[in-house]
Amino acid sequence: MATKTMHRRDEAVLLLARGFSSDEAGRQIGVNGSTVRRWRADLEFELQIQETRRAALGEAVAALEAAAREAVDVLTRTMKDPEVPATVRVRAALGILSALPGFATHAELEQRIAALEIATEGRDRQ
């Protein structure tokens, strides 16, 4: 496949992963929307789109995790600061406690999915 076509396909992957329609992506890269739809019929192309989306989501989750750590630090400092009014310290403590169930559920689901993936990989190799 020509280098120019490969470059356009790569650009289309990025645009489609960001939520552009086939027609919109085609306009952006200078091809017809039907060409993009034809590319999308290729399983490998579609997998590239999914992997690009997964990577972008992973980056967003990492950024949120970093912000969450900072938020917990701020809440913890506020909660422990004797100069801060008691009502504010209590609200900070409640903020930390209210977030816990969601994080615990998320962590548990991650572990379960990882275990399922490992088990599935083992079956695929047999």
N, CA, C and O atoms as a GROMACS GRO file, in nm:
protein
  504
    1MET      N    1   0.085  -0.118   0.000
    1MET     CA    2   0.000   0.000   0.000
    1MET      C    3   0.089   0.124   0.000
    1MET      O    4   0.192   0.126   0.068
    2ALA      N    5   0.051   0.224  -0.074
    2ALA     CA    6   0.130   0.346  -0.087
    2ALA      C    7   0.143   0.416   0.048
    2ALA      O    8   0.054   0.409   0.132
    3THR      N    9   0.255   0.484   0.065
    3THR     CA   10   0.284   0.554   0.190
    3THR      C   11   0.178   0.661   0.218
    3THR      O   12   0.136   0.678   0.332
    4LYS      N   13   0.136   0.733   0.115
    4LYS     CA   14   0.035   0.838   0.132
    4LYS      C   15  -0.096   0.778   0.184
    4LYS      O   16  -0.160   0.834   0.273
    5THR      N   17  -0.134   0.663   0.128
    5THR     CA   18  -0.257   0.597   0.173
    5THR      C   19  -0.241   0.550   0.318
    5THR      O   20  -0.334   0.564   0.397
    6MET      N   21  -0.126   0.494   0.352
    6MET     CA   22  -0.102   0.450   0.490
    6MET      C   23  -0.111   0.567   0.586
    6MET      O   24  -0.170   0.556   0.694
    7HIS      N   25  -0.053   0.680   0.546
    7HIS     CA   26  -0.058   0.800   0.631
    7HIS      C   27  -0.204   0.844   0.651
    7HIS      O   28  -0.244   0.879   0.762
    8ARG      N   29  -0.281   0.843   0.544
    8ARG     CA   30  -0.422   0.882   0.554
    8ARG      C   31  -0.500   0.784   0.643
    8ARG      O   32  -0.584   0.825   0.723
    9ARG      N   33  -0.470   0.657   0.628
    9ARG     CA   34  -0.537   0.556   0.714
    9ARG      C   35  -0.503   0.581   0.861
    9ARG      O   36  -0.590   0.574   0.947
   10ASP      N   37  -0.377   0.610   0.888
   10ASP     CA   38  -0.336   0.638   1.027
   10ASP      C   39  -0.407   0.762   1.081
   10ASP      O   40  -0.450   0.765   1.196
   11GLU      N   41  -0.417   0.864   0.996
   11GLU     CA   42  -0.489   0.985   1.038
   11GLU      C   43  -0.636   0.954   1.062
   11GLU      O   44  -0.696   1.004   1.158
   12ALA      N   45  -0.694   0.871   0.977
   12ALA     CA   46  -0.834   0.834   0.993
   12ALA      C   47  -0.855   0.759   1.124
   12ALA      O   48  -0.955   0.780   1.193
   13VAL      N   49  -0.762   0.672   1.159
   13VAL     CA   50  -0.771   0.599   1.285
   13VAL      C   51  -0.781   0.697   1.401
   13VAL      O   52  -0.866   0.683   1.488
   14LEU      N   53  -0.692   0.797   1.401
   14LEU     CA   54  -0.692   0.895   1.509
   14LEU      C   55  -0.823   0.973   1.515
   14LEU      O   56  -0.878   0.995   1.623
   15LEU      N   57  -0.872   1.015   1.400
   15LEU     CA   58  -0.996   1.093   1.396
   15LEU      C   59  -1.116   1.008   1.439
   15LEU      O   60  -1.200   1.054   1.516
   16LEU      N   61  -1.124   0.887   1.389
   16LEU     CA   62  -1.235   0.799   1.424
   16LEU      C   63  -1.232   0.764   1.573
   16LEU      O   64  -1.337   0.754   1.637
   17ALA      N   65  -1.113   0.745   1.627
   17ALA     CA   66  -1.100   0.716   1.770
   17ALA      C   67  -1.146   0.834   1.855
   17ALA      O   68  -1.193   0.815   1.967
   18ARG      N   69  -1.133   0.955   1.800
   18ARG     CA   70  -1.176   1.075   1.871
   18ARG      C   71  -1.325   1.101   1.855
   18ARG      O   72  -1.378   1.196   1.913
   19GLY      N   73  -1.395   1.017   1.775
   19GLY     CA   74  -1.539   1.030   1.763
   19GLY      C   75  -1.589   1.091   1.634
   19GLY      O   76  -1.709   1.112   1.619
   20PHE      N   77  -1.500   1.119   1.540
   20PHE     CA   78  -1.543   1.172   1.411
   20PHE      C   79  -1.618   1.062   1.336
   20PHE      O   80  -1.587   0.944   1.350
   21SER      N   81  -1.716   1.102   1.256
   21SER     CA   82  -1.785   1.006   1.170
   21SER      C   83  -1.693   0.974   1.052
   21SER      O   84  -1.593   1.042   1.029
   22SER      N   85  -1.729   0.870   0.978
   22SER     CA   86  -1.650   0.834   0.859
   22SER      C   87  -1.645   0.949   0.760
   22SER      O   88  -1.541   0.977   0.702
   23ASP      N   89  -1.759   1.016   0.740
   23ASP     CA   90  -1.763   1.129   0.647
   23ASP      C   91  -1.677   1.245   0.696
   23ASP      O   92  -1.602   1.305   0.618
   24GLU      N   93  -1.687   1.276   0.826
   24GLU     CA   94  -1.606   1.386   0.881
   24GLU      C   95  -1.457   1.354   0.871
   24GLU      O   96  -1.378   1.439   0.832
   25ALA      N   97  -1.420   1.232   0.907
   25ALA     CA   98  -1.280   1.193   0.900
   25ALA      C   99  -1.230   1.200   0.755
   25ALA      O  100  -1.120   1.247   0.728
   26GLY      N  101  -1.313   1.152   0.664
   26GLY     CA  102  -1.275   1.157   0.523
   26GLY      C  103  -1.249   1.298   0.475
   26GLY      O  104  -1.151   1.324   0.406
   27ARG      N  105  -1.339   1.391   0.512
   27ARG     CA  106  -1.319   1.531   0.474
   27ARG      C  107  -1.188   1.585   0.530
   27ARG      O  108  -1.115   1.656   0.461
   28GLN      N  109  -1.158   1.552   0.656
   28GLN     CA  110  -1.036   1.601   0.721
   28GLN      C  111  -0.909   1.554   0.650
   28GLN      O  112  -0.811   1.628   0.642
   29ILE      N  113  -0.912   1.430   0.599
   29ILE     CA  114  -0.789   1.375   0.540
   29ILE      C  115  -0.790   1.376   0.388
   29ILE      O  116  -0.695   1.331   0.324
   30GLY      N  117  -0.899   1.426   0.330
   30GLY     CA  118  -0.903   1.441   0.185
   30GLY      C  119  -0.942   1.316   0.107
   30GLY      O  120  -0.898   1.297  -0.006
   31VAL      N  121  -1.024   1.231   0.169
   31VAL     CA  122  -1.078   1.115   0.097
   31VAL      C  123  -1.229   1.112   0.115
   31VAL      O  124  -1.283   1.180   0.203
   32ASN      N  125  -1.295   1.035   0.033
   32ASN     CA  126  -1.440   1.022   0.041
   32ASN      C  127  -1.477   0.941   0.166
   32ASN      O  128  -1.404   0.851   0.206
   33GLY      N  129  -1.591   0.974   0.225
   33GLY     CA  130  -1.640   0.900   0.341
   33GLY      C  131  -1.658   0.752   0.312
   33GLY      O  132  -1.641   0.668   0.400
   34SER      N  133  -1.694   0.719   0.188
   34SER     CA  134  -1.711   0.578   0.152
   34SER      C  135  -1.578   0.503   0.159
   34SER      O  136  -1.575   0.383   0.188
   35THR      N  137  -1.469   0.574   0.131
   35THR     CA  138  -1.336   0.512   0.143
   35THR      C  139  -1.309   0.478   0.290
   35THR      O  140  -1.259   0.370   0.320
   36VAL      N  141  -1.341   0.570   0.378
   36VAL     CA  142  -1.321   0.546   0.522
   36VAL      C  143  -1.409   0.429   0.567
   36VAL      O  144  -1.365   0.344   0.644
   37ARG      N  145  -1.533   0.426   0.519
   37ARG     CA  146  -1.622   0.314   0.555
   37ARG      C  147  -1.565   0.181   0.504
   37ARG      O  148  -1.576   0.079   0.572
   38ARG      N  149  -1.506   0.182   0.387
   38ARG     CA  150  -1.445   0.060   0.333
   38ARG      C  151  -1.327   0.018   0.421
   38ARG      O  152  -1.310  -0.100   0.450
   39TRP      N  153  -1.246   0.116   0.464
   39TRP     CA  154  -1.135   0.084   0.555
   39TRP      C  155  -1.188   0.024   0.684
   39TRP      O  156  -1.128  -0.068   0.740
   40ARG      N  157  -1.301   0.077   0.732
   40ARG     CA  158  -1.358   0.029   0.858
   40ARG      C  159  -1.408  -0.114   0.848
   40ARG      O  160  -1.423  -0.181   0.951
   41ALA      N  161  -1.432  -0.161   0.728
   41ALA     CA  162  -1.475  -0.300   0.710
   41ALA      C  163  -1.359  -0.397   0.736
   41ALA      O  164  -1.380  -0.516   0.756
   42ASP      N  165  -1.236  -0.345   0.737
   42ASP     CA  166  -1.116  -0.424   0.763
   42ASP      C  167  -1.101  -0.439   0.915
   42ASP      O  168  -1.089  -0.340   0.988
   43LEU      N  169  -1.101  -0.562   0.961
   43LEU     CA  170  -1.094  -0.589   1.105
   43LEU      C  171  -0.969  -0.527   1.168
   43LEU      O  172  -0.976  -0.472   1.278
   44GLU      N  173  -0.857  -0.536   1.102
   44GLU     CA  174  -0.732  -0.481   1.155
   44GLU      C  175  -0.742  -0.329   1.175
   44GLU      O  176  -0.694  -0.276   1.274
   45PHE      N  177  -0.805  -0.261   1.081
   45PHE     CA  178  -0.826  -0.118   1.089
   45PHE      C  179  -0.915  -0.085   1.210
   45PHE      O  180  -0.886   0.006   1.287
   46GLU      N  181  -1.022  -0.159   1.224
   46GLU     CA  182  -1.115  -0.138   1.334
   46GLU      C  183  -1.047  -0.164   1.469
   46GLU      O  184  -1.072  -0.094   1.566
   47LEU      N  185  -0.961  -0.264   1.473
   47LEU     CA  186  -0.886  -0.293   1.596
   47LEU      C  187  -0.791  -0.180   1.630
   47LEU      O  188  -0.770  -0.149   1.748
   48GLN      N  189  -0.732  -0.117   1.529
   48GLN     CA  190  -0.645  -0.002   1.552
   48GLN      C  191  -0.723   0.114   1.615
   48GLN      O  192  -0.674   0.182   1.705
   49ILE      N  193  -0.846   0.134   1.567
   49ILE     CA  194  -0.930   0.239   1.624
   49ILE      C  195  -0.958   0.209   1.771
   49ILE      O  196  -0.945   0.296   1.857
   50GLN      N  197  -0.996   0.086   1.799
   50GLN     CA  198  -1.027   0.047   1.938
   50GLN      C  199  -0.905   0.062   2.028
   50GLN      O  200  -0.918   0.111   2.141
   51GLU      N  201  -0.788   0.021   1.980
   51GLU     CA  202  -0.667   0.032   2.060
   51GLU      C  203  -0.632   0.179   2.085
   51GLU      O  204  -0.587   0.214   2.194
   52THR      N  205  -0.651   0.264   1.986
   52THR     CA  206  -0.625   0.407   2.002
   52THR      C  207  -0.720   0.466   2.105
   52THR      O  208  -0.679   0.548   2.188
   53ARG      N  209  -0.846   0.425   2.101
   53ARG     CA  210  -0.943   0.472   2.202
   53ARG      C  211  -0.902   0.427   2.341
   53ARG      O  212  -0.906   0.504   2.437
   54ARG      N  213  -0.862   0.299   2.351
   54ARG     CA  214  -0.820   0.244   2.481
   54ARG      C  215  -0.701   0.322   2.536
   54ARG      O  216  -0.696   0.353   2.655
   55ALA      N  217  -0.606   0.352   2.450
   55ALA     CA  218  -0.487   0.427   2.494
   55ALA      C  219  -0.526   0.566   2.544
   55ALA      O  220  -0.476   0.611   2.647
   56ALA      N  221  -0.613   0.633   2.471
   56ALA     CA  222  -0.658   0.766   2.511
   56ALA      C  223  -0.732   0.761   2.645
   56ALA      O  224  -0.714   0.846   2.731
   57LEU      N  225  -0.816   0.660   2.660
   57LEU     CA  226  -0.889   0.643   2.785
   57LEU      C  227  -0.793   0.614   2.900
   57LEU      O  228  -0.810   0.665   3.011
   58GLY      N  229  -0.691   0.534   2.872
   58GLY     CA  230  -0.591   0.505   2.975
   58GLY      C  231  -0.518   0.630   3.021
   58GLY      O  232  -0.492   0.647   3.140
   59GLU      N  233  -0.487   0.718   2.927
   59GLU     CA  234  -0.421   0.844   2.962
   59GLU      C  235  -0.513   0.932   3.047
   59GLU      O  236  -0.470   0.995   3.143
   60ALA      N  237  -0.641   0.935   3.011
   60ALA     CA  238  -0.737   1.015   3.087
   60ALA      C  239  -0.753   0.959   3.228
   60ALA      O  240  -0.759   1.035   3.325
   61VAL      N  241  -0.759   0.827   3.240
   61VAL     CA  242  -0.772   0.764   3.372
   61VAL      C  243  -0.648   0.794   3.456
   61VAL      O  244  -0.660   0.822   3.575
   62ALA      N  245  -0.530   0.787   3.396
   62ALA     CA  246  -0.406   0.817   3.469
   62ALA      C  247  -0.407   0.961   3.521
   62ALA      O  248  -0.365   0.986   3.634
   63ALA      N  249  -0.454   1.053   3.439
   63ALA     CA  250  -0.461   1.194   3.481
   63ALA      C  251  -0.560   1.210   3.597
   63ALA      O  252  -0.535   1.284   3.691
   64LEU      N  253  -0.674   1.141   3.587
   64LEU     CA  254  -0.772   1.147   3.696
   64LEU      C  255  -0.718   1.085   3.824
   64LEU      O  256  -0.743   1.136   3.933
   65GLU      N  257  -0.644   0.976   3.811
   65GLU     CA  258  -0.585   0.913   3.929
   65GLU      C  259  -0.487   1.007   3.998
   65GLU      O  260  -0.485   1.018   4.120
   66ALA      N  261  -0.405   1.076   3.918
   66ALA     CA  262  -0.310   1.172   3.976
   66ALA      C  263  -0.385   1.285   4.046
   66ALA      O  264  -0.348   1.326   4.156
   67ALA      N  265  -0.490   1.335   3.983
   67ALA     CA  266  -0.569   1.442   4.044
   67ALA      C  267  -0.639   1.393   4.171
   67ALA      O  268  -0.651   1.467   4.268
   68ALA      N  269  -0.684   1.268   4.169
   68ALA     CA  270  -0.751   1.212   4.287
   68ALA      C  271  -0.653   1.203   4.404
   68ALA      O  272  -0.690   1.231   4.518
   69ARG      N  273  -0.529   1.164   4.376
   69ARG     CA  274  -0.429   1.158   4.484
   69ARG      C  275  -0.408   1.296   4.544
   69ARG      O  276  -0.400   1.312   4.666
   70GLU      N  277  -0.399   1.396   4.457
   70GLU     CA  278  -0.382   1.533   4.507
   70GLU      C  279  -0.503   1.576   4.589
   70GLU      O  280  -0.489   1.640   4.693
   71ALA      N  281  -0.622   1.541   4.541
   71ALA     CA  282  -0.745   1.578   4.612
   71ALA      C  283  -0.749   1.513   4.750
   71ALA      O  284  -0.787   1.577   4.848
   72VAL      N  285  -0.709   1.387   4.758
   72VAL     CA  286  -0.705   1.319   4.887
   72VAL      C  287  -0.603   1.386   4.978
   72VAL      O  288  -0.628   1.402   5.098
   73ASP      N  289  -0.488   1.426   4.924
   73ASP     CA  290  -0.387   1.495   5.004
   73ASP      C  291  -0.444   1.626   5.060
   73ASP      O  292  -0.424   1.658   5.178
   74VAL      N  293  -0.513   1.700   4.976
   74VAL     CA  294  -0.572   1.828   5.020
   74VAL      C  295  -0.676   1.802   5.129
   74VAL      O  296  -0.678   1.869   5.233
   75LEU      N  297  -0.762   1.704   5.105
   75LEU     CA  298  -0.864   1.672   5.205
   75LEU      C  299  -0.802   1.624   5.335
   75LEU      O  300  -0.848   1.660   5.444
   76THR      N  301  -0.698   1.544   5.325
   76THR     CA  302  -0.631   1.493   5.445
   76THR      C  303  -0.566   1.606   5.524
   76THR      O  304  -0.580   1.614   5.646
   77ARG      N  305  -0.495   1.695   5.453
   77ARG     CA  306  -0.433   1.809   5.522
   77ARG      C  307  -0.541   1.896   5.588
   77ARG      O  308  -0.524   1.941   5.701
   78THR      N  309  -0.650   1.919   5.517
   78THR     CA  310  -0.758   2.002   5.571
   78THR      C  311  -0.819   1.935   5.694
   78THR      O  312  -0.846   2.000   5.794
   79MET      N  313  -0.840   1.805   5.683
   79MET     CA  314  -0.901   1.729   5.792
   79MET      C  315  -0.814   1.734   5.918
   79MET      O  316  -0.866   1.736   6.030
   80LYS      N  317  -0.683   1.734   5.901
   80LYS     CA  318  -0.590   1.729   6.016
   80LYS      C  319  -0.547   1.866   6.067
   80LYS      O  320  -0.485   1.875   6.173
   81ASP      N  321  -0.579   1.971   5.996
   81ASP     CA  322  -0.534   2.105   6.033
   81ASP      C  323  -0.620   2.162   6.145
   81ASP      O  324  -0.738   2.190   6.124
   82PRO      N  325  -0.562   2.178   6.264
   82PRO     CA  326  -0.642   2.229   6.377
   82PRO      C  327  -0.686   2.374   6.358
   82PRO      O  328  -0.778   2.420   6.426
   83GLU      N  329  -0.624   2.446   6.267
   83GLU     CA  330  -0.661   2.585   6.241
   83GLU      C  331  -0.788   2.596   6.156
   83GLU      O  332  -0.852   2.700   6.152
   84VAL      N  333  -0.823   2.486   6.089
   84VAL     CA  334  -0.941   2.484   6.004
   84VAL      C  335  -1.063   2.456   6.091
   84VAL      O  336  -1.056   2.371   6.180
   85PRO      N  337  -1.174   2.527   6.069
   85PRO     CA  338  -1.294   2.504   6.150
   85PRO      C  339  -1.337   2.357   6.147
   85PRO      O  340  -1.321   2.288   6.046
   86ALA      N  341  -1.391   2.311   6.258
   86ALA     CA  342  -1.430   2.170   6.272
   86ALA      C  343  -1.529   2.127   6.163
   86ALA      O  344  -1.520   2.015   6.114
   87THR      N  345  -1.620   2.214   6.126
   87THR     CA  346  -1.719   2.176   6.025
   87THR      C  347  -1.651   2.146   5.891
   87THR      O  348  -1.692   2.055   5.819
   88VAL      N  349  -1.548   2.224   5.858
   88VAL     CA  350  -1.475   2.201   5.733
   88VAL      C  351  -1.396   2.071   5.742
   88VAL      O  352  -1.390   1.995   5.645
   89ARG      N  353  -1.334   2.045   5.860
   89ARG     CA  354  -1.258   1.921   5.878
   89ARG      C  355  -1.350   1.799   5.866
   89ARG      O  356  -1.312   1.698   5.807
   90VAL      N  357  -1.470   1.810   5.921
   90VAL     CA  358  -1.565   1.699   5.912
   90VAL      C  359  -1.606   1.677   5.766
   90VAL      O  360  -1.614   1.563   5.721
   91ARG      N  361  -1.630   1.784   5.694
   91ARG     CA  362  -1.666   1.770   5.552
   91ARG      C  363  -1.553   1.706   5.472
   91ARG      O  364  -1.579   1.626   5.382
   92ALA      N  365  -1.429   1.742   5.502
   92ALA     CA  366  -1.314   1.681   5.435
   92ALA      C  367  -1.309   1.531   5.464
   92ALA      O  368  -1.285   1.451   5.374
   93ALA      N  369  -1.331   1.495   5.590
   93ALA     CA  370  -1.331   1.353   5.627
   93ALA      C  371  -1.444   1.279   5.556
   93ALA      O  372  -1.424   1.168   5.507
   94LEU      N  373  -1.561   1.340   5.550
   94LEU     CA  374  -1.674   1.277   5.481
   94LEU      C  375  -1.647   1.263   5.332
   94LEU      O  376  -1.688   1.165   5.270
   95GLY      N  377  -1.577   1.361   5.275
   95GLY     CA  378  -1.541   1.352   5.133
   95GLY      C  379  -1.454   1.231   5.106
   95GLY      O  380  -1.473   1.161   5.006
   96ILE      N  381  -1.357   1.208   5.193
   96ILE     CA  382  -1.269   1.092   5.177
   96ILE      C  383  -1.349   0.963   5.194
   96ILE      O  384  -1.336   0.870   5.113
   97LEU      N  385  -1.429   0.957   5.298
   97LEU     CA  386  -1.506   0.835   5.324
   97LEU      C  387  -1.608   0.805   5.214
   97LEU      O  388  -1.631   0.688   5.181
   98SER      N  389  -1.670   0.908   5.159
   98SER     CA  390  -1.772   0.884   5.056
   98SER      C  391  -1.710   0.834   4.926
   98SER      O  392  -1.777   0.766   4.848
   99ALA      N  393  -1.584   0.866   4.901
   99ALA     CA  394  -1.518   0.821   4.778
   99ALA      C  395  -1.470   0.676   4.788
   99ALA      O  396  -1.451   0.610   4.686
  100LEU      N  397  -1.451   0.628   4.908
  100LEU     CA  398  -1.395   0.495   4.928
  100LEU      C  399  -1.471   0.381   4.860
  100LEU      O  400  -1.408   0.300   4.792
  101PRO      N  401  -1.602   0.371   4.875
  101PRO     CA  402  -1.672   0.257   4.812
  101PRO      C  403  -1.653   0.250   4.661
  101PRO      O  404  -1.634   0.142   4.606
  102GLY      N  405  -1.656   0.363   4.594
  102GLY     CA  406  -1.637   0.364   4.449
  102GLY      C  407  -1.499   0.316   4.409
  102GLY      O  408  -1.485   0.239   4.315
  103PHE      N  409  -1.398   0.363   4.481
  103PHE     CA  410  -1.260   0.320   4.451
  103PHE      C  411  -1.241   0.173   4.482
  103PHE      O  412  -1.174   0.101   4.407
  104ALA      N  413  -1.298   0.127   4.592
  104ALA     CA  414  -1.284  -0.014   4.628
  104ALA      C  415  -1.349  -0.103   4.523
  104ALA      O  416  -1.293  -0.205   4.484
  105THR      N  417  -1.467  -0.064   4.477
  105THR     CA  418  -1.536  -0.141   4.373
  105THR      C  419  -1.454  -0.144   4.245
  105THR      O  420  -1.440  -0.248   4.182
  106HIS      N  421  -1.400  -0.029   4.207
  106HIS     CA  422  -1.318  -0.020   4.086
  106HIS      C  423  -1.196  -0.111   4.097
  106HIS      O  424  -1.164  -0.184   4.003
  107ALA      N  425  -1.128  -0.106   4.210
  107ALA     CA  426  -1.008  -0.188   4.229
  107ALA      C  427  -1.043  -0.336   4.223
  107ALA      O  428  -0.970  -0.415   4.164
  108GLU      N  429  -1.154  -0.374   4.285
  108GLU     CA  430  -1.196  -0.514   4.283
  108GLU      C  431  -1.228  -0.560   4.140
  108GLU      O  432  -1.189  -0.669   4.099
  109LEU      N  433  -1.300  -0.476   4.066
  109LEU     CA  434  -1.332  -0.512   3.927
  109LEU      C  435  -1.207  -0.524   3.842
  109LEU      O  436  -1.198  -0.614   3.758
  110GLU      N  437  -1.110  -0.437   3.862
  110GLU     CA  438  -0.984  -0.447   3.788
  110GLU      C  439  -0.916  -0.580   3.815
  110GLU      O  440  -0.866  -0.644   3.722
  111GLN      N  441  -0.913  -0.621   3.941
  111GLN     CA  442  -0.849  -0.747   3.977
  111GLN      C  443  -0.923  -0.866   3.915
  111GLN      O  444  -0.860  -0.959   3.865
  112ARG      N  445  -1.054  -0.861   3.918
  112ARG     CA  446  -1.132  -0.971   3.862
  112ARG      C  447  -1.115  -0.981   3.711
  112ARG      O  448  -1.104  -1.091   3.656
  113ILE      N  449  -1.114  -0.867   3.644
  113ILE     CA  450  -1.094  -0.867   3.499
  113ILE      C  451  -0.955  -0.920   3.465
  113ILE      O  452  -0.940  -0.998   3.371
  114ALA      N  453  -0.854  -0.878   3.540
  114ALA     CA  454  -0.718  -0.926   3.515
  114ALA      C  455  -0.711  -1.077   3.532
  114ALA      O  456  -0.646  -1.145   3.453
  115ALA      N  457  -0.777  -1.129   3.635
  115ALA     CA  458  -0.778  -1.275   3.657
  115ALA      C  459  -0.847  -1.347   3.542
  115ALA      O  460  -0.800  -1.452   3.497
  116LEU      N  461  -0.958  -1.290   3.493
  116LEU     CA  462  -1.027  -1.350   3.379
  116LEU      C  463  -0.941  -1.348   3.253
  116LEU      O  464  -0.940  -1.444   3.177
  117GLU      N  465  -0.869  -1.238   3.232
  117GLU     CA  466  -0.782  -1.229   3.114
  117GLU      C  467  -0.671  -1.332   3.121
  117GLU      O  468  -0.637  -1.394   3.020
  118ILE      N  469  -0.614  -1.351   3.239
  118ILE     CA  470  -0.508  -1.450   3.256
  118ILE      C  471  -0.563  -1.590   3.230
  118ILE      O  472  -0.499  -1.671   3.163
  119ALA      N  473  -0.681  -1.618   3.285
  119ALA     CA  474  -0.742  -1.750   3.265
  119ALA      C  475  -0.775  -1.773   3.118
  119ALA      O  476  -0.756  -1.884   3.067
  120THR      N  477  -0.823  -1.671   3.050
  120THR     CA  478  -0.857  -1.683   2.908
  120THR      C  479  -0.732  -1.705   2.825
  120THR      O  480  -0.732  -1.787   2.733
  121GLU      N  481  -0.624  -1.633   2.855
  121GLU     CA  482  -0.499  -1.651   2.782
  121GLU      C  483  -0.448  -1.793   2.797
  121GLU      O  484  -0.398  -1.852   2.701
  122GLY      N  485  -0.460  -1.848   2.917
  122GLY     CA  486  -0.417  -1.985   2.940
  122GLY      C  487  -0.494  -2.085   2.857
  122GLY      O  488  -0.437  -2.181   2.806
  123ARG      N  489  -0.624  -2.063   2.842
  123ARG     CA  490  -0.707  -2.152   2.759
  123ARG      C  491  -0.675  -2.138   2.612
  123ARG      O  492  -0.675  -2.236   2.538
  124ASP      N  493  -0.646  -2.015   2.569
  124ASP     CA  494  -0.614  -1.990   2.427
  124ASP      C  495  -0.486  -2.059   2.386
  124ASP      O  496  -0.471  -2.100   2.270
  125ARG      N  497  -0.393  -2.073   2.478
  125ARG     CA  498  -0.263  -2.135   2.445
  125ARG      C  499  -0.273  -2.286   2.436
  125ARG      O  500  -0.187  -2.350   2.375
  126GLN      N  501  -0.376  -2.344   2.496
  126GLN     CA  502  -0.389  -2.490   2.498
  126GLN      C  503  -0.439  -2.546   2.368
  126GLN      O  504  -0.454  -2.667   2.355
   0.00000   0.00000   0.00000
